[in-house]
Amino acid sequence: MKKIECIIRTEELKNLIDELRHAGVGGVTISEVKGFGKETTRPDAYLILPKTKVEIYATDEQVEELISIIVKTCRTGELGDGKIAILPMDDVIRIRTGTRNEEAIL
Protein backbone atom coordinates (compact mmCIF):
# COMPACT_ATOMS: atom_id res chain seq x y z
CA MET A 1 0.00 0.00 0.00
CA LYS A 2 1.12 3.52 -0.73
CA LYS A 3 0.14 7.07 0.08
CA ILE A 4 0.32 9.38 -2.91
CA GLU A 5 0.75 13.06 -2.05
CA CYS A 6 0.66 15.57 -4.83
CA ILE A 7 0.96 19.34 -4.81
CA ILE A 8 -0.89 20.78 -7.79
CA ARG A 9 -2.15 24.04 -9.20
CA THR A 10 -5.46 24.81 -7.52
CA GLU A 11 -7.18 25.40 -10.86
CA GLU A 12 -6.47 21.77 -11.87
CA LEU A 13 -8.26 20.24 -8.86
CA LYS A 14 -11.73 19.76 -10.36
CA ASN A 15 -10.39 18.01 -13.46
CA LEU A 16 -8.14 15.79 -11.32
CA ILE A 17 -11.00 14.78 -9.02
CA ASP A 18 -13.16 13.93 -12.05
CA GLU A 19 -10.39 11.73 -13.51
CA LEU A 20 -9.69 10.01 -10.16
CA ARG A 21 -13.38 9.22 -9.68
CA HIS A 22 -13.53 7.86 -13.21
CA ALA A 23 -10.57 5.59 -12.33
CA GLY A 24 -12.43 4.25 -9.31
CA VAL A 25 -10.61 6.05 -6.51
CA GLY A 26 -12.87 5.87 -3.47
CA GLY A 27 -11.70 9.03 -1.74
CA VAL A 28 -9.07 11.72 -1.41
CA THR A 29 -8.02 14.27 1.18
CA ILE A 30 -7.57 17.83 -0.07
CA SER A 31 -5.75 20.68 1.67
CA GLU A 32 -5.07 24.26 0.68
CA VAL A 33 -1.34 24.87 1.07
CA LYS A 34 1.25 27.51 0.18
CA GLY A 35 4.83 27.14 -0.92
CA PHE A 36 7.64 28.10 -3.25
CA GLY A 37 10.02 26.26 -5.53
CA LYS A 38 13.65 26.67 -6.47
CA GLU A 39 13.08 28.78 -9.60
CA THR A 40 15.11 31.98 -9.28
CA THR A 41 14.87 33.61 -12.72
CA ARG A 42 11.47 35.22 -12.18
CA PRO A 43 11.13 38.51 -10.29
CA ASP A 44 8.58 36.90 -7.96
CA ALA A 45 10.75 33.78 -7.45
CA TYR A 46 10.37 33.81 -3.69
CA LEU A 47 6.68 34.59 -3.69
CA ILE A 48 4.79 32.05 -1.64
CA LEU A 49 2.01 30.81 -3.91
CA PRO A 50 -1.24 29.01 -3.12
CA LYS A 51 -1.36 25.35 -4.15
CA THR A 52 -3.55 22.35 -3.44
CA LYS A 53 -2.33 19.17 -1.79
CA VAL A 54 -4.15 15.95 -2.70
CA GLU A 55 -3.57 12.78 -0.68
CA ILE A 56 -4.65 9.36 -1.95
CA TYR A 57 -4.34 5.93 -0.32
CA ALA A 58 -3.71 3.31 -2.99
CA THR A 59 -2.87 -0.33 -3.46
CA ASP A 60 0.51 -1.10 -4.98
CA GLU A 61 -1.27 -2.09 -8.19
CA GLN A 62 -3.03 1.30 -8.48
CA VAL A 63 0.02 3.52 -8.05
CA GLU A 64 1.35 3.75 -11.62
CA GLU A 65 -2.12 4.35 -13.09
CA LEU A 66 -2.81 7.11 -10.56
CA ILE A 67 0.55 8.77 -11.22
CA SER A 68 -0.24 8.77 -14.94
CA ILE A 69 -3.63 10.34 -14.29
CA ILE A 70 -2.14 13.05 -12.09
CA VAL A 71 0.59 13.92 -14.59
CA LYS A 72 -1.75 13.85 -17.60
CA THR A 73 -4.35 16.01 -15.86
CA CYS A 74 -2.12 18.51 -14.05
CA ARG A 75 0.86 19.07 -16.38
CA THR A 76 0.77 22.45 -18.09
CA GLY A 77 4.47 22.54 -18.94
CA GLU A 78 4.87 25.77 -16.99
CA LEU A 79 6.72 26.48 -13.75
CA GLY A 80 4.73 25.51 -10.70
CA ASP A 81 2.99 22.38 -12.00
CA GLY A 82 3.81 20.66 -8.70
CA LYS A 83 5.23 17.44 -7.33
CA ILE A 84 4.13 13.87 -6.59
CA ALA A 85 5.48 11.89 -3.64
CA ILE A 86 4.90 8.17 -3.09
CA LEU A 87 5.16 6.99 0.51
CA PRO A 88 4.97 3.43 1.87
CA MET A 89 2.19 2.59 4.33
CA ASP A 90 2.48 -0.23 6.85
CA ASP A 91 -1.19 -0.31 7.74
CA VAL A 92 -4.41 1.65 7.43
CA ILE A 93 -7.53 1.21 9.52
CA ARG A 94 -11.06 2.36 8.71
CA ILE A 95 -12.23 3.74 12.04
CA ARG A 96 -15.94 3.08 11.49
CA THR A 97 -15.62 -0.63 10.72
CA GLY A 98 -12.17 -1.60 11.98
CA THR A 99 -11.20 -3.04 8.57
CA ARG A 100 -7.51 -2.96 7.82
CA ASN A 101 -5.04 -2.74 4.96
CA GLU A 102 -6.30 -2.83 1.37
CA GLU A 103 -9.84 -3.63 2.50
CA ALA A 104 -9.88 -0.26 4.30
CA ILE A 105 -8.92 1.73 1.20
CA LEU A 106 -10.97 0.03 -1.51
Secondary structure, 3 states (H helix, E strand, C coil): CEEEEEEECHHHHHHHHHHHHHCCCCCCEEEEEEECCCCCCCCCCCCCEEEEEEEEEECCCCHHHHHHHHHHHHCCCCCCCCEEEEEECCCCECCCCCCECHHHHC
